[in-house]
Amino acid sequence: MFKNLTMKEEKNHVVFYNDNNEEIYSINYNQLGSTREEQGIILSEWIDHLTEKTWIKKKHLYELAAIIVKRFPNNLIDWKQVFLSIERNDWIDKEYEKQRSKPIPKGFVHRSLIADKIRDQMEFARNLDYKSITPILQEKVAKQLKEYKILS
């Protein structure tokens, strides 16, 4: 994970830079509007793709969404659902880590430990009460979408 990951709009790209100001990822402006539909909801292909990157921070996803809205103002992306999913996953990760009994060691980690953690975390997530947390997360998402000028 980078401490000072930066994202900049350049000529025809959005570019991510690491701590040493080296380019680590770039997205062409023409591709920013890419979407896909999942269960009737229009999602941003790039936001969804970047959520899988370990180096990305939520603030960068919100910033990228603001750029997408600026460049593609008539997009049909359901930003509330996109970020509700991101915030929910973040909440699950934090809750899981709070309640986890044995931490995964730092440094090299064998695949079987990672697989065990994933199975354990999926089981943990299945047993959570989402009804109580969803309104809180929806409120947080609405505030962030307004703050980043993604939705008014």
N, C-alpha and C positions, 0 to 999 in steps of 0.2 A: 504494500500500500504506500502510496506517495503522500508525503506530508503537505506539499504545496502544489498539488495538481492544479494546472490552470487551463482554461478554455478560452480561445480567442477566435473571433471572426476575422478571417483573412480573405484575400481576393475572392475565390470561389469556394471556400471551404470553411468549416468549423474545425479547428485543430486543438487537440489536447496535448499539453506539454507536461513532462515529469519535473521533478525537483531540480534537475540540471538544465532545464529549459530545452530538452530534447523532445522532438515530436514523437508521440507514442500512438496517436490515432488521428485520423482525418476523415471527415465526411463532406462530400461534395454537396453544395447547396441544392443542386438539381435533384438530389436523392433524399433530401430532408423530409419531403412530403410523403414518403412511402408509408403506406398503411396496410393493415390486414384486418380481416374481420374474424372475430372469435365469439361464438355464441351470440351473434347479433350485435356485438359491440365493436366499433371501429377503434383500433389501437394504432399507435405510432410504432412502426417497425423499428425505428432507431432507438427510441426510449426503451422498448422491450428488449432489444438486442443488448443495449449498454447495461441494463440492470444485471446482466450475467457477468459483467466484468468486475473483478475484485477491486480494481483501482478507482472505480467511479464512486462519487459521493452523491447523495440525494440532491444537494444544492446544484450540482452540475446538470442533473436530469431536469430540474425545474428551469434552469437557465437555458438549456437546449430546447425545452418545450416553448419557452418564450420566443426564441429565435424562429422556431417552426411556425408559430402563430404569426410572427411579423412577416415572414417570407410567404406563408401560405394562409392568409387570413380566412379563406373560405373552407378550410379543412373541416372534415366531419369527425375528427378525433374526439372521443369521449374522454376528455382530460380528467374529469372527476373519477371515472372508473380506472383509468390508467394509474393515477397517483394513489387512489385508495388501495389498489393492489400492492403498490410499492410500499406504502406506509404500513399496510397490514403485514407484509413479509418482514419488514424491518422490526415491527413490534414483536412478531413471533420469534425472530432471532434473538432479540434482547431478553424476552421472557424465558426463552429456552436456556440462554447462557446463565441467567440468574439462578435457574433451578438445576442446572447440570451438576452432577456430583463429581465427575472426574474430568478435568480439563484435558484437551488434546495438547500434547507436548509441542513446543515451538520447534522450528527448524524442519528437518526432513520428517515426513509422516507417511507411514505405510498406507497403501490404498485401502486395506481392510479396516483401518481405524477411521478413515474418511467415510467409507461405506457404512460402517456401524453408526457413525454420527448422523449421517443422512437418514438412515432408517429410524434411529431414535428420535430425530427431530420431526420426521413425518408423523410418527406415532404421537408425539407431544402435540403437534399442530391439530391432529384429528380430535384430540380431547379438549381443546380450548373452547371457551364460551365466546363466540364472536358477536353474539347479540348485544352484550354489554359494552364491548369495545368499539363496535362499528360506528355508533353516533359520535364518539369522541374522535375517531380517525377521520370521519367525514368532515367534522368541524375543522380539524387541523388542515386537511386537504383544501377545503374552501378558502381558508385564510392564506395558505401558501399560493394558491392559484391567483388570488387577488393581488398578493404582495409582488409576485413575479409578473403580473400583468398578462397572465395566460387567459384568464376569464375576468370579466368586469363585475 
